[in-house]
Amino acid sequence: MATCSPNDLLYAGRCFLGLPQPQMDAIIAALLCQILQTNNPMATCDVQTLLDDGKCFTCLPQKQILAIQTQLLCEILHGGGSGTTCIVCLDADGAPVDDAPCPCSIAYNMLGQFWFWNSLTNSWFPISM
């Protein structure tokens, strides 16, 4: 079974390491579109629609966006498509106050601040990136 272990993922993706970033980005976008359309055959991958849907992420630095993408892909791998996500997008400059939706959740706000849910203490902890 596939895992979300960073070492396993690096090993599995080693053949892509030599590609320039624009080619990697195009491949990732095409693969994500295929995943979306597999889960929902009526879904569209229209560029403007995707940009509009992704505007919540535009204020984040690239490293944080990649962390969110990685988490979403791991959720898809482990039963995604259920309509549930473990990523919480907060309003403007807010901090998380409600319990996390999953034992391994991530929350972020528009200022680029991140928190992870510690299921042992049932509380949010800030992440510095």
C-alpha positions in Angstrom: 0.0 0.0 0.0 1.2 3.5 -0.8 2.3 5.7 2.1 2.8 9.4 2.8 6.2 8.8 4.2 8.6 11.6 2.9 11.3 9.0 2.2 8.9 6.7 0.3 7.6 9.6 -1.7 11.1 10.9 -2.6 12.1 7.4 -3.7 9.0 6.9 -5.8 9.3 10.4 -7.4 13.1 10.2 -8.1 12.6 10.1 -11.9 11.0 13.6 -11.8 13.9 15.3 -9.9 15.7 16.4 -13.1 12.7 18.3 -14.6 12.6 22.1 -14.5 10.0 23.6 -12.2 7.6 24.8 -14.9 7.4 21.2 -16.3 6.9 19.8 -12.8 4.1 22.3 -12.1 2.4 21.4 -15.4 2.6 17.6 -14.7 1.2 18.1 -11.2 -1.7 20.3 -12.5 -2.5 17.6 -15.1 -2.4 14.8 -12.6 -4.6 16.7 -10.1 -7.1 17.4 -12.9 -7.2 13.7 -13.7 -7.7 12.8 -10.0 -10.5 15.4 -9.8 -12.2 14.1 -13.0 -11.9 10.5 -11.8 -13.7 11.4 -8.6 -16.2 13.6 -10.4 -16.6 13.0 -14.1 -18.6 16.3 -14.5 -15.7 18.3 -13.0 -13.9 20.8 -15.2 -10.3 21.9 -15.1 -10.9 25.3 -16.6 -7.9 27.5 -15.6 -10.0 30.5 -14.6 -12.3 28.4 -12.4 -9.3 26.8 -10.7 -7.7 30.2 -10.1 -11.0 31.5 -8.6 -11.3 28.4 -6.4 -7.7 28.7 -5.3 -7.7 32.4 -4.4 -7.8 31.5 -0.7 -4.2 30.3 -1.1 -2.7 33.2 -3.0 -1.4 35.0 0.0 0.6 32.0 1.2 4.3 31.5 0.5 5.2 28.7 -1.9 6.5 26.4 0.9 3.2 26.6 2.8 1.2 26.0 -0.4 3.3 22.9 -1.0 2.7 21.7 2.5 -1.1 22.1 2.0 -0.9 20.3 -1.4 1.0 17.4 0.1 -1.5 17.1 3.0 -4.4 17.1 0.5 -2.8 14.5 -1.7 -2.2 12.3 1.3 -5.8 12.7 2.3 -6.8 11.6 -1.2 -4.5 8.6 -1.0 -6.0 7.5 2.2 -9.7 7.6 1.3 -10.1 11.1 -0.1 -13.1 12.1 -2.1 -15.4 11.7 0.9 -16.0 15.4 1.1 -14.1 15.7 4.4 -10.8 17.5 4.8 -8.4 17.9 7.6 -7.2 21.3 6.5 -9.0 24.3 8.1 -8.9 27.6 6.2 -9.5 30.4 8.7 -10.9 33.9 8.2 -8.4 36.7 7.6 -6.1 36.8 10.6 -8.0 34.5 12.9 -6.6 31.6 15.0 -8.3 28.2 15.3 -10.7 28.0 18.2 -12.8 24.9 17.4 -11.7 21.3 17.7 -10.0 19.9 14.6 -12.0 17.9 12.1 -9.4 15.1 12.1 -6.7 13.7 14.5 -4.0 15.0 12.1 -5.3 18.5 11.1 -3.6 21.6 9.8 -5.2 25.1 10.1 -4.0 28.4 8.4 -5.1 31.9 8.0 -4.6 34.7 5.4 -1.5 36.0 7.1 0.3 32.7 6.4 0.1 31.5 10.0 -0.2 27.7 10.5 -1.2 25.4 13.4 -1.3 21.7 13.8 -3.8 19.7 15.9 -2.2 17.7 18.7 -4.7 14.9 19.3 -2.9 13.9 22.5 -3.6 17.3 24.2 -6.7 18.2 22.0 -5.3 21.6 21.3 -3.8 23.6 18.4 -0.1 24.4 18.3 1.5 27.0 16.0 3.9 25.9 13.3 6.7 28.3 12.1 7.6 27.9 8.4 
